[in-house]
């Protein structure tokens, strides 16, 4: 089969990889219908994470081709959406709703590698969710978004306790940030502030429910949030970038007693304990337990109540994955869908 391999930072190639085979009786083989490039894939592309002939990709939808003897929840022929974290969905951590911390956790990124024609998904019963039927073609981008960025943005909003009567601020206008805007609106937030400097992303944020746009960053961005909230700060803040500046901007934009959901993958971020102590806020985040939300998100998409697929602003064939990485690295694309 064809698949994306990152030889080293900046060196992305599409080449022949071995077809996956069932190894454990809980495995499934999925022929992928679509896949995509994630902002977190840019960490190894930029040399922040190691890359050495690494199989890339962790977002995926497709049709089940083969299942192990112990698989019960999905069957051959099902169209499925999978989480970017492998989970059994039965352990104590999973049952508490944190499948991304499953005792059998594996990250699909740089292991399974779903920027490819097929993938072996371990713990298929706990990781894959079948759609109500075979989806219309125009729903596939939205279902693909549910595999990671929609579920991650949704978790960020839930962790920030977005809801009726709340003002929600979203730090970051990438795919996850835009999905957090969508989630905050769907969860009933009264006001949703998107922090963005890019006109095309501002437009999409408004489509997803943003009521206000803040272009300022850093201390100026915090001051603007305070100005919009009577000097108090937002009830709920989602951090969807992962840099030092964005993290402090998010913390300082949250009112005392408010909630911060942090879902941006962060490297080299340092928080002074005294700053967090006097902020007096609730914090929750990390790798999103997308599996918790998948059934509901799939139904919302199926019923055409949300359209997260609009977050893909560049579509390329799998063979042109290298150009997709370059476009995202240069911020010429928010998120790239790869067709198969």
C-alpha atoms as a printed R data frame, in Angstrom:
    type eleno elety resid chain resno       x       y      z
1   ATOM     1    CA   UNK     A     1   0.000   0.000  0.000
2   ATOM     2    CA   UNK     A     2   1.019   3.650 -0.301
3   ATOM     3    CA   UNK     A     3   1.707   5.645  2.842
4   ATOM     4    CA   UNK     A     4   3.390   8.783  4.152
5   ATOM     5    CA   UNK     A     5   6.800   8.407  5.758
6   ATOM     6    CA   UNK     A     6   8.775  11.210  7.386
7   ATOM     7    CA   UNK     A     7  12.443  10.396  6.913
8   ATOM     8    CA   UNK     A     8  13.594  13.316  9.035
9   ATOM     9    CA   UNK     A     9  12.474  16.861  9.803
10  ATOM    10    CA   UNK     A    10  11.114  18.459  6.646
11  ATOM    11    CA   UNK     A    11  11.567  15.323  4.531
12  ATOM    12    CA   UNK     A    12   8.137  13.820  3.794
13  ATOM    13    CA   UNK     A    13   7.753  11.061  1.210
14  ATOM    14    CA   UNK     A    14   4.956   8.823 -0.028
15  ATOM    15    CA   UNK     A    15   6.164   5.303 -0.662
16  ATOM    16    CA   UNK     A    16   5.241   1.649 -0.534
17  ATOM    17    CA   UNK     A    17   4.579   0.298  2.942
18  ATOM    18    CA   UNK     A    18   3.632  -3.221  3.918
19  ATOM    19    CA   UNK     A    19  -0.102  -3.924  4.027
20  ATOM    20    CA   UNK     A    20  -1.281  -4.222  7.637
21  ATOM    21    CA   UNK     A    21  -2.291  -7.618  8.961
22  ATOM    22    CA   UNK     A    22  -4.273  -8.727 11.991
23  ATOM    23    CA   UNK     A    23  -1.960  -9.421 14.928
24  ATOM    24    CA   UNK     A    24  -4.283  -9.586 17.940
25  ATOM    25    CA   UNK     A    25  -7.859 -10.936 17.985
26  ATOM    26    CA   UNK     A    26  -9.019  -7.449 19.030
27  ATOM    27    CA   UNK     A    27  -7.602  -5.818 15.856
28  ATOM    28    CA   UNK     A    28  -9.419  -4.512 12.799
29  ATOM    29    CA   UNK     A    29  -8.096  -3.631  9.356
30  ATOM    30    CA   UNK     A    30  -9.623  -0.466  7.904
31  ATOM    31    CA   UNK     A    31  -9.377   0.639  4.285
32  ATOM    32    CA   UNK     A    32  -9.162   4.386  4.664
33  ATOM    33    CA   UNK     A    33 -11.524   6.646  2.765
34  ATOM    34    CA   UNK     A    34  -9.848   9.894  3.801
35  ATOM    35    CA   UNK     A    35  -7.077  11.088  6.085
36  ATOM    36    CA   UNK     A    36  -5.445  14.415  6.819
37  ATOM    37    CA   UNK     A    37  -2.517  16.376  8.216
38  ATOM    38    CA   UNK     A    38  -2.718  17.675 11.779
39  ATOM    39    CA   UNK     A    39  -1.057  20.704 13.289
40  ATOM    40    CA   UNK     A    40   0.688  18.340 15.710
41  ATOM    41    CA   UNK     A    41   2.303  16.605 12.714
42  ATOM    42    CA   UNK     A    42   4.290  19.807 12.301
43  ATOM    43    CA   UNK     A    43   6.218  19.158 15.512
44  ATOM    44    CA   UNK     A    44   8.356  16.398 13.938
45  ATOM    45    CA   UNK     A    45   8.280  18.250 10.596
46  ATOM    46    CA   UNK     A    46   9.926  21.222 12.312
47  ATOM    47    CA   UNK     A    47  12.357  19.065 14.287
48  ATOM    48    CA   UNK     A    48  10.766  19.580 17.705
49  ATOM    49    CA   UNK     A    49   9.930  15.858 17.920
50  ATOM    50    CA   UNK     A    50  12.214  13.177 16.458
51  ATOM    51    CA   UNK     A    51  11.421  11.679 13.056
52  ATOM    52    CA   UNK     A    52  13.299   8.754 11.563
53  ATOM    53    CA   UNK     A    53  11.478   6.958  8.740
54  ATOM    54    CA   UNK     A    54   8.290   7.464 10.758
55  ATOM    55    CA   UNK     A    55   4.865   6.338  9.521
56  ATOM    56    CA   UNK     A    56   2.718   9.451  9.758
57  ATOM    57    CA   UNK     A    57  -0.931  10.234 10.444
58  ATOM    58    CA   UNK     A    58  -3.478   9.719 13.208
59  ATOM    59    CA   UNK     A    59  -6.835  10.948 11.841
60  ATOM    60    CA   UNK     A    60  -8.880   8.517  9.814
61  ATOM    61    CA   UNK     A    61 -12.219   7.292  8.540
62  ATOM    62    CA   UNK     A    62 -12.897   4.297  6.349
63  ATOM    63    CA   UNK     A    63 -14.488   0.916  5.810
64  ATOM    64    CA   UNK     A    64 -13.707  -2.141  7.921
65  ATOM    65    CA   UNK     A    65 -12.155  -4.861  5.746
66  ATOM    66    CA   UNK     A    66 -11.247  -7.483  8.333
67  ATOM    67    CA   UNK     A    67 -11.761  -8.047 12.058
68  ATOM    68    CA   UNK     A    68 -10.155 -10.263 14.665
69  ATOM    69    CA   UNK     A    69 -12.081 -13.082 16.335
70  ATOM    70    CA   UNK     A    70 -12.794 -11.043 19.483
71  ATOM    71    CA   UNK     A    71 -14.163  -7.921 17.777
72  ATOM    72    CA   UNK     A    72 -17.857  -7.443 18.484
73  ATOM    73    CA   UNK     A    73 -18.795  -3.767 18.056
74  ATOM    74    CA   UNK     A    74 -17.831  -3.288 14.411
75  ATOM    75    CA   UNK     A    75 -18.072  -5.633 11.457
76  ATOM    76    CA   UNK     A    76 -16.750  -5.953  7.938
77  ATOM    77    CA   UNK     A    77 -18.362  -3.327  5.729
78  ATOM    78    CA   UNK     A    78 -19.010  -0.788  8.496
79  ATOM    79    CA   UNK     A    79 -17.965   2.798  7.855
80  ATOM    80    CA   UNK     A    80 -16.070   3.853 10.967
81  ATOM    81    CA   UNK     A    81 -14.531   6.877 12.634
82  ATOM    82    CA   UNK     A    82 -11.586   6.224 14.915
83  ATOM    83    CA   UNK     A    83 -10.002   8.158 17.747
84  ATOM    84    CA   UNK     A    84  -6.374   9.260 17.471
85  ATOM    85    CA   UNK     A    85  -5.711   7.352 20.711
86  ATOM    86    CA   UNK     A    86  -6.171   3.584 20.944
87  ATOM    87    CA   UNK     A    87  -8.288   2.576 23.947
88  ATOM    88    CA   UNK     A    88 -10.147  -0.494 25.156
89  ATOM    89    CA   UNK     A    89 -13.045   1.684 26.440
90  ATOM    90    CA   UNK     A    90 -13.568  -0.744 29.322
91  ATOM    91    CA   UNK     A    91 -10.814  -0.023 31.856
92  ATOM    92    CA   UNK     A    92 -11.484   2.138 34.915
93  ATOM    93    CA   UNK     A    93  -9.905   5.227 33.302
94  ATOM    94    CA   UNK     A    94 -11.974   4.788 30.132
95  ATOM    95    CA   UNK     A    95 -15.182   4.318 32.092
96  ATOM    96    CA   UNK     A    96 -14.473   7.632 33.812
97  ATOM    97    CA   UNK     A    97 -14.442   9.264 30.383
98  ATOM    98    CA   UNK     A    98 -10.701   9.649 29.877
99  ATOM    99    CA   UNK     A    99 -10.014   7.121 27.129
100 ATOM   100    CA   UNK     A   100  -6.860   9.000 26.130
101 ATOM   101    CA   UNK     A   101  -5.384   7.728 29.405
102 ATOM   102    CA   UNK     A   102  -6.483   4.110 28.895
103 ATOM   103    CA   UNK     A   103  -4.315   1.455 30.505
104 ATOM   104    CA   UNK     A   104  -3.822   0.055 26.987
105 ATOM   105    CA   UNK     A   105  -3.238   3.470 25.448
106 ATOM   106    CA   UNK     A   106  -1.339   3.737 22.205
107 ATOM   107    CA   UNK     A   107  -1.038   6.873 20.120
108 ATOM   108    CA   UNK     A   108  -1.911   6.305 16.474
109 ATOM   109    CA   UNK     A   109   0.561   9.033 15.499
110 ATOM   110    CA   UNK     A   110   3.968   7.689 14.456
111 ATOM   111    CA   UNK     A   111   2.956   4.088 15.215
112 ATOM   112    CA   UNK     A   112  -0.091   3.005 13.192
113 ATOM   113    CA   UNK     A   113   0.381   5.792 10.668
114 ATOM   114    CA   UNK     A   114  -2.999   6.539  9.070
115 ATOM   115    CA   UNK     A   115  -1.795   8.762  6.229
116 ATOM   116    CA   UNK     A   116  -2.019   5.623  4.149
117 ATOM   117    CA   UNK     A   117  -4.407   3.403  2.222
118 ATOM   118    CA   UNK     A   118  -5.027   0.973  5.091
119 ATOM   119    CA   UNK     A   119  -4.464   0.771  8.837
120 ATOM   120    CA   UNK     A   120  -4.469  -1.869 11.556
121 ATOM   121    CA   UNK     A   121  -6.427  -0.521 14.523
122 ATOM   122    CA   UNK     A   122  -5.761  -2.297 17.839
123 ATOM   123    CA   UNK     A   123  -8.595  -2.580 20.384
124 ATOM   124    CA   UNK     A   124 -11.053  -1.949 17.575
125 ATOM   125    CA   UNK     A   125 -14.107  -2.316 19.829
126 ATOM   126    CA   UNK     A   126 -12.898   0.486 22.071
127 ATOM   127    CA   UNK     A   127 -11.420   2.771 19.428
128 ATOM   128    CA   UNK     A   128 -13.729   2.659 16.402
129 ATOM   129    CA   UNK     A   129 -17.316   3.892 16.182
130 ATOM   130    CA   UNK     A   130 -19.517   2.876 13.253
131 ATOM   131    CA   UNK     A   131 -21.670   5.476 11.542
132 ATOM   132    CA   UNK     A   132 -25.439   4.818 11.170
133 ATOM   133    CA   UNK     A   133 -24.864   3.773  7.551
134 ATOM   134    CA   UNK     A   134 -22.670   4.559  4.568
135 ATOM   135    CA   UNK     A   135 -22.230   8.344  4.608
136 ATOM   136    CA   UNK     A   136 -22.902  10.701  1.738
137 ATOM   137    CA   UNK     A   137 -19.612  11.842  0.233
138 ATOM   138    CA   UNK     A   138 -20.046  15.420  1.437
139 ATOM   139    CA   UNK     A   139 -20.167  14.217  5.071
140 ATOM   140    CA   UNK     A   140 -16.778  12.510  4.936
141 ATOM   141    CA   UNK     A   141 -14.685  15.643  5.713
142 ATOM   142    CA   UNK     A   142 -16.814  16.359  8.770
143 ATOM   143    CA   UNK     A   143 -16.604  12.762  9.994
144 ATOM   144    CA   UNK     A   144 -12.840  12.908  9.495
145 ATOM   145    CA   UNK     A   145 -12.672  16.069 11.601
146 ATOM   146    CA   UNK     A   146 -14.375  14.155 14.429
147 ATOM   147    CA   UNK     A   147 -11.383  11.787 14.606
148 ATOM   148    CA   UNK     A   148  -9.247  14.459 16.262
149 ATOM   149    CA   UNK     A   149  -9.669  18.209 15.785
150 ATOM   150    CA   UNK     A   150 -13.419  18.346 16.413
151 ATOM   151    CA   UNK     A   151 -13.166  15.981 19.371
152 ATOM   152    CA   UNK     A   152 -10.167  17.881 20.719
153 ATOM   153    CA   UNK     A   153 -11.812  21.280 20.365
154 ATOM   154    CA   UNK     A   154 -14.952  19.850 21.948
155 ATOM   155    CA   UNK     A   155 -12.969  18.507 24.892
156 ATOM   156    CA   UNK     A   156 -11.273  21.882 25.305
157 ATOM   157    CA   UNK     A   157 -14.673  23.554 25.541
158 ATOM   158    CA   UNK     A   158 -16.042  20.897 27.918
159 ATOM   159    CA   UNK     A   159 -12.925  21.139 30.118
160 ATOM   160    CA   UNK     A   160 -13.407  24.914 30.191
161 ATOM   161    CA   UNK     A   161 -17.039  24.314 31.223
162 ATOM   162    CA   UNK     A   162 -18.451  26.297 28.315
163 ATOM   163    CA   UNK     A   163 -22.212  26.550 28.600
164 ATOM   164    CA   UNK     A   164 -25.272  28.777 28.930
165 ATOM   165    CA   UNK     A   165 -24.582  32.219 30.361
166 ATOM   166    CA   UNK     A   166 -20.825  31.834 29.899
167 ATOM   167    CA   UNK     A   167 -18.347  33.964 27.998
168 ATOM   168    CA   UNK     A   168 -15.821  31.699 26.283
169 ATOM   169    CA   UNK     A   169 -12.482  32.886 24.886
170 ATOM   170    CA   UNK     A   170 -10.549  30.670 22.477
171 ATOM   171    CA   UNK     A   171  -6.812  31.234 22.164
172 ATOM   172    CA   UNK     A   172  -5.699  29.915 18.768
173 ATOM   173    CA   UNK     A   173  -7.322  30.040 15.344
174 ATOM   174    CA   UNK     A   174  -5.997  26.777 13.926
175 ATOM   175    CA   UNK     A   175  -8.272  23.825 13.285
176 ATOM   176    CA   UNK     A   176  -8.598  22.893 16.971
177 ATOM   177    CA   UNK     A   177  -9.308  26.471 18.007
178 ATOM   178    CA   UNK     A   178 -11.981  26.815 15.345
179 ATOM   179    CA   UNK     A   179 -13.558  23.560 16.493
180 ATOM   180    CA   UNK     A   180 -13.524  24.867 20.075
181 ATOM   181    CA   UNK     A   181 -15.503  27.874 18.847
182 ATOM   182    CA   UNK     A   182 -18.016  25.488 17.236
183 ATOM   183    CA   UNK     A   183 -18.203  23.433 20.433
184 ATOM   184    CA   UNK     A   184 -18.670  26.449 22.696
185 ATOM   185    CA   UNK     A   185 -21.566  27.618 20.544
186 ATOM   186    CA   UNK     A   186 -23.152  24.147 20.510
187 ATOM   187    CA   UNK     A   187 -22.787  23.891 24.283
188 ATOM   188    CA   UNK     A   188 -24.835  27.048 24.628
189 ATOM   189    CA   UNK     A   189 -22.251  29.727 25.428
190 ATOM   190    CA   UNK     A   190 -23.718  33.216 25.496
191 ATOM   191    CA   UNK     A   191 -20.599  34.836 24.049
192 ATOM   192    CA   UNK     A   192 -17.682  33.307 22.154
193 ATOM   193    CA   UNK     A   193 -14.518  35.347 21.652
194 ATOM   194    CA   UNK     A   194 -12.129  34.065 18.989
195 ATOM   195    CA   UNK     A   195  -8.566  35.344 19.157
196 ATOM   196    CA   UNK     A   196  -7.336  35.556 15.562
197 ATOM   197    CA   UNK     A   197  -5.339  37.807 13.240
198 ATOM   198    CA   UNK     A   198  -6.198  36.027  9.998
199 ATOM   199    CA   UNK     A   199  -9.227  37.320  8.063
200 ATOM   200    CA   UNK     A   200 -10.138  33.966  6.503
201 ATOM   201    CA   UNK     A   201  -9.991  32.236  9.878
202 ATOM   202    CA   UNK     A   202 -11.960  35.045 11.498
203 ATOM   203    CA   UNK     A   203 -14.667  34.490  8.894
204 ATOM   204    CA   UNK     A   204 -14.785  30.785  9.659
205 ATOM   205    CA   UNK     A   205 -14.828  31.480 13.403
206 ATOM   206    CA   UNK     A   206 -17.886  33.678 12.922
207 ATOM   207    CA   UNK     A   207 -19.513  30.924 10.842
208 ATOM   208    CA   UNK     A   208 -18.980  28.542 13.758
209 ATOM   209    CA   UNK     A   209 -20.465  30.945 16.289
210 ATOM   210    CA   UNK     A   210 -17.900  33.527 17.381
211 ATOM   211    CA   UNK     A   211 -19.570  36.724 18.551
212 ATOM   212    CA   UNK     A   212 -16.352  38.722 18.947
213 ATOM   213    CA   UNK     A   213 -12.893  38.716 17.357
214 ATOM   214    CA   UNK     A   214  -9.778  39.815 19.230
215 ATOM   215    CA   UNK     A   215  -6.673  40.391 17.118
216 ATOM   216    CA   UNK     A   216  -4.342  41.449 19.935
217 ATOM   217    CA   UNK     A   217  -1.940  38.923 21.449
218 ATOM   218    CA   UNK     A   218   0.008  38.576 24.689
219 ATOM   219    CA   UNK     A   219  -0.646  41.199 27.352
220 ATOM   220    CA   UNK     A   220  -2.574  43.309 24.848
221 ATOM   221    CA   UNK     A   221  -4.822  40.336 24.109
222 ATOM   222    CA   UNK     A   222  -5.445  39.791 27.818
223 ATOM   223    CA   UNK     A   223  -6.284  43.468 28.256
224 ATOM   224    CA   UNK     A   224  -8.777  43.284 25.392
225 ATOM   225    CA   UNK     A   225 -10.483  40.217 26.904
226 ATOM   226    CA   UNK     A   226 -10.720  42.017 30.239
227 ATOM   227    CA   UNK     A   227 -12.181  45.064 28.477
228 ATOM   228    CA   UNK     A   228 -14.854  42.904 26.842
229 ATOM   229    CA   UNK     A   229 -15.770  41.243 30.140
230 ATOM   230    CA   UNK     A   230 -16.091  44.200 32.472
231 ATOM   231    CA   UNK     A   231 -12.548  43.757 33.764
232 ATOM   232    CA   UNK     A   232 -13.171  40.229 35.037
233 ATOM   233    CA   UNK     A   233 -11.899  37.913 32.305
234 ATOM   234    CA   UNK     A   234 -13.749  35.100 30.553
235 ATOM   235    CA   UNK     A   235 -15.625  32.407 32.463
236 ATOM   236    CA   UNK     A   236 -14.157  29.763 30.149
237 ATOM   237    CA   UNK     A   237 -10.940  29.812 28.113
238 ATOM   238    CA   UNK     A   238  -9.659  27.224 25.652
239 ATOM   239    CA   UNK     A   239  -5.918  27.175 24.937
240 ATOM   240    CA   UNK     A   240  -5.408  25.571 21.510
241 ATOM   241    CA   UNK     A   241  -1.848  26.492 20.515
242 ATOM   242    CA   UNK     A   242   0.708  25.266 23.035
243 ATOM   243    CA   UNK     A   243   3.288  28.073 23.119
244 ATOM   244    CA   UNK     A   244   4.535  30.004 26.129
245 ATOM   245    CA   UNK     A   245   2.757  33.163 25.009
246 ATOM   246    CA   UNK     A   246  -0.550  31.467 24.246
247 ATOM   247    CA   UNK     A   247  -0.521  29.576 27.549
248 ATOM   248    CA   UNK     A   248   0.055  32.681 29.643
249 ATOM   249    CA   UNK     A   249  -2.462  34.592 27.538
250 ATOM   250    CA   UNK     A   250  -5.024  31.892 28.275
251 ATOM   251    CA   UNK     A   251  -4.299  31.737 32.009
252 ATOM   252    CA   UNK     A   252  -4.419  35.517 32.392
253 ATOM   253    CA   UNK     A   253  -7.623  35.812 30.343
254 ATOM   254    CA   UNK     A   254  -9.493  33.480 32.714
255 ATOM   255    CA   UNK     A   255 -11.379  35.156 35.545
256 ATOM   256    CA   UNK     A   256 -10.745  34.003 39.133
257 ATOM   257    CA   UNK     A   257 -12.794  30.851 39.668
258 ATOM   258    CA   UNK     A   258 -13.066  30.353 35.907
259 ATOM   259    CA   UNK     A   259 -12.080  27.290 33.912
260 ATOM   260    CA   UNK     A   260  -9.211  26.776 31.475
261 ATOM   261    CA   UNK     A   261  -9.210  23.864 29.025
262 ATOM   262    CA   UNK     A   262  -5.752  23.359 27.533
263 ATOM   263    CA   UNK     A   263  -5.506  21.154 24.452
264 ATOM   264    CA   UNK     A   264  -2.613  22.689 22.529
265 ATOM   265    CA   UNK     A   265   0.395  20.322 22.488
266 ATOM   266    CA   UNK     A   266   2.919  22.319 24.496
267 ATOM   267    CA   UNK     A   267   6.698  22.195 24.389
268 ATOM   268    CA   UNK     A   268   9.043  24.390 26.415
269 ATOM   269    CA   UNK     A   269   6.164  25.980 28.308
270 ATOM   270    CA   UNK     A   270   7.029  27.024 31.850
271 ATOM   271    CA   UNK     A   271   4.495  28.371 34.319
272 ATOM   272    CA   UNK     A   272   5.661  30.009 37.510
273 ATOM   273    CA   UNK     A   273   3.850  28.374 40.395
274 ATOM   274    CA   UNK     A   274   3.071  31.714 41.979
275 ATOM   275    CA   UNK     A   275   1.359  32.888 38.772
276 ATOM   276    CA   UNK     A   276  -0.891  29.845 38.726
277 ATOM   277    CA   UNK     A   277  -1.473  30.126 42.469
278 ATOM   278    CA   UNK     A   278  -2.770  33.685 42.306
279 ATOM   279    CA   UNK     A   279  -4.729  33.089 39.105
280 ATOM   280    CA   UNK     A   280  -7.157  31.027 41.177
281 ATOM   281    CA   UNK     A   281  -8.541  29.080 38.222
282 ATOM   282    CA   UNK     A   282  -9.597  25.512 37.416
283 ATOM   283    CA   UNK     A   283  -7.500  23.770 34.768
284 ATOM   284    CA   UNK     A   284  -8.003  20.569 32.783
285 ATOM   285    CA   UNK     A   285  -6.500  19.347 29.543
286 ATOM   286    CA   UNK     A   286  -4.044  17.150 27.741
287 ATOM   287    CA   UNK     A   287  -4.676  14.607 24.973
288 ATOM   288    CA   UNK     A   288  -8.399  14.706 24.293
289 ATOM   289    CA   UNK     A   289 -10.538  11.661 25.139
290 ATOM   290    CA   UNK     A   290 -12.130  11.875 21.694
291 ATOM   291    CA   UNK     A   291 -13.707   8.432 22.084
292 ATOM   292    CA   UNK     A   292 -15.944   9.837 24.844
293 ATOM   293    CA   UNK     A   293 -17.523  12.275 22.407
294 ATOM   294    CA   UNK     A   294 -17.495  10.318 19.132
295 ATOM   295    CA   UNK     A   295 -21.009   8.821 19.256
296 ATOM   296    CA   UNK     A   296 -22.638  12.197 19.880
297 ATOM   297    CA   UNK     A   297 -20.423  14.055 17.408
298 ATOM   298    CA   UNK     A   298 -21.092  11.502 14.673
299 ATOM   299    CA   UNK     A   299 -24.838  11.867 15.226
300 ATOM   300    CA   UNK     A   300 -24.647  15.683 15.094
301 ATOM   301    CA   UNK     A   301 -22.761  15.420 11.800
302 ATOM   302    CA   UNK     A   302 -25.093  12.727 10.455
303 ATOM   303    CA   UNK     A   303 -28.098  14.907 11.233
304 ATOM   304    CA   UNK     A   304 -26.296  17.858  9.561
305 ATOM   305    CA   UNK     A   305 -26.525  19.978 12.684
306 ATOM   306    CA   UNK     A   306 -22.819  20.875 12.535
307 ATOM   307    CA   UNK     A   307 -20.396  21.184  9.629
308 ATOM   308    CA   UNK     A   308 -16.849  20.829 10.975
309 ATOM   309    CA   UNK     A   309 -15.599  19.754  7.535
310 ATOM   310    CA   UNK     A   310 -15.318  23.412  6.518
311 ATOM   311    CA   UNK     A   311 -12.090  23.520  8.529
312 ATOM   312    CA   UNK     A   312 -10.339  21.745  5.630
313 ATOM   313    CA   UNK     A   313  -9.240  24.498  3.264
314 ATOM   314    CA   UNK     A   314  -6.888  22.473  1.069
315 ATOM   315    CA   UNK     A   315  -7.535  19.038 -0.441
316 ATOM   316    CA   UNK     A   316  -4.727  17.054 -2.063
317 ATOM   317    CA   UNK     A   317  -4.229  13.444 -3.164
318 ATOM   318    CA   UNK     A   318  -2.182  11.320 -0.782
319 ATOM   319    CA   UNK     A   319   0.721  11.374 -3.247
320 ATOM   320    CA   UNK     A   320   1.059  15.135 -2.696
321 ATOM   321    CA   UNK     A   321   1.287  14.917  1.089
322 ATOM   322    CA   UNK     A   322   4.664  16.689  1.122
323 ATOM   323    CA   UNK     A   323   3.048  19.777 -0.381
324 ATOM   324    CA   UNK     A   324   0.321  19.574  2.250
325 ATOM   325    CA   UNK     A   325   2.889  19.604  5.050
326 ATOM   326    CA   UNK     A   326   4.635  22.566  3.463
327 ATOM   327    CA   UNK     A   327   1.382  24.496  3.060
328 ATOM   328    CA   UNK     A   328   0.472  24.007  6.715
329 ATOM   329    CA   UNK     A   329   3.980  24.817  7.914
330 ATOM   330    CA   UNK     A   330   3.880  28.078  5.945
331 ATOM   331    CA   UNK     A   331   0.333  28.801  7.201
332 ATOM   332    CA   UNK     A   332  -1.032  28.776  3.668
333 ATOM   333    CA   UNK     A   333  -3.542  26.161  4.836
334 ATOM   334    CA   UNK     A   334  -5.392  25.690  8.104
335 ATOM   335    CA   UNK     A   335  -5.865  21.938  7.623
336 ATOM   336    CA   UNK     A   336  -5.156  19.641  4.690
337 ATOM   337    CA   UNK     A   337  -7.399  16.738  3.696
338 ATOM   338    CA   UNK     A   338  -5.693  13.875  1.818
339 ATOM   339    CA   UNK     A   339  -7.822  11.890 -0.598
340 ATOM   340    CA   UNK     A   340  -7.307   8.201 -1.343
